[in-house]
Amino acid sequence: MAVQTTAMKNVLSDAYKAAALYGALYTTAPGATQGTEPTGGAPAYSRKSLSWSASASGVTSATSTFDVPSGTTVVGAGVHSAVSAGTYYDGAGVTSQVFASQGTYQLTLTFTAT
């Protein structure tokens, strides 16, 4: 059964953003398990804290910019409970981007309760 009310969609959206505190990039495709995160770089790659928008009709989004090391190909992204280790909650593939040199990757994540 699909969620019928905006109120419940917002409850689900709020629960998601309360758990999904950090964004991550992956060099392998995520699914039921997280992908492989990049390492190294100057400045070094790290997960980024997420500042989610207010839930509206069950939709919330967050945007973060990541430092990506040279020689990295980003193929996925996901959300975690902590800046390192923690719980992997969700992930998906993204349009592949190759970094021949150190660069940045801007990621916008969107959660939609349906």
Secondary structure, DSSP 8 states (H G I E B T S, - for coil): -----HHHHHHHHHHHHHH--EEEEESS--SSS-------BTTB---EE------BTTEEEEEEEEEE-TTEEEEEEEEESSSSSS-EEEEEEEEEEEESSSEEEEEEEEEE--
